[in-house]
């Protein structure tokens, strides 16, 4: 098991959250804390989550994302997931998360998409 951690930064006014390691129940509080901290420091309604350094998510990790997606949707927000492996993309699709988030291959393409559509 690869321990989970994340870092984040504001890139061109958009919060970008870099995920690393396995996304399991241990990631739940880390994700919530980061989400709440970013909400305090950024007025962006769109957050980018980069999965390039994360290749595993279990049902608890999916549940963690469902919770913050629900919170963010209530605030009229959107998430873009980037860097998804084929496996993670398949998992996200199977559990229906792709109906509630957008997907871009790279952070750069996600930021470009945001700035051309908003």
N, C-alpha and C positions, 0 to 999 in steps of 0.2 A: 504494500500500500504506500502510495506517495502522499506525504502530509500536504494538506491544503493550506494555501495562503493566497493573499491577493495584495495588489498595490493599485493605486489609482492616481490619475492626474487629469487636469483639465487641458484638453487639446483643442485649440480653435473654438473655445467656449463650450465644448462638449465633454462631459465626464467620460473617461475611458477607464474601465476596470479590467485589470489584467489578472486573470485567474491562473493559478498554478497548482498542480497536484490533483488528487482524487476528490471529487465533490460528493461528500457523504453527509451524514448527520453532524459530523464535527464542523462542517462548513456553515451550518445554519446561522449561528450567532455572529460569525465573522461577516457573512453576507448582509445580515440585518444591520449590524453596526456600521458597516461601510455605506450601505444605502442611506441610513439616517444621517451620517456625517456629510455625505455628498449633498443630500437634500438641503442641509443647512448652509453649504458653501457655494452651491450652484443653483441658478434659476432655470437651467436648461430642463426642458421637459423630455428630452431624449438622452438616454444613457447607452453607452456601448460597452458590452461585455466581450472581452477577447478570450477565447478558449484555446489559443494556439499552444499553450503549455499545459493543457489539461485534456486528458484522453479518457477519463472514466467518470461516470455519474451514476449513482444508484437511485432507488426510489426516494430515499430521504433527501438527497440532493435535488431531485426534481421537485419534491414538495417544497423545499426552501425557495426555489425559483418561482413556483406557483404563488407562494405567499407574497413575495415582493412584486411580482408582476401584477397581482391583484391590487396591492396598495398603490402601485404607480399608475395603473389604469384609472383608479378612483380619482387621482390627481391629474387626469387627462394626459398621462405620460406614455411614452413608448420606449421600448428597448430594441436595440439592434445587437444581434449576436454575430461575432466574427471569429475566424480561425477555427471553425468547427471541423473536426475530422469527419470522414464519411460515417464512421460508427456513431459519433455523437449526433450528427445531423439525422441519422436514421432513428435514433432513440428519441430525439426532440419531436420528430414527425410522428412516430408511433404513439407517443403520449399526448399529442395534440398541442404541444407548445408552439409549434410553427403557425398556429392560427392566431396567436396573441403577440408574437414578436416578429421583427423583420430579420432577415439574414443577409449579410454581405460577406464576401470572401475575406476582405482585409479591412483594417481600421481606416486606411486611407480612402477606400471606396465608400465606406459607410459615411465618413465625414463629408466627402464630396456629394453624396446623395442627399444628406441633410441640408447642406448649404445651397443645393440647387432646387430643393423642393420646399424649403421653408423661408 
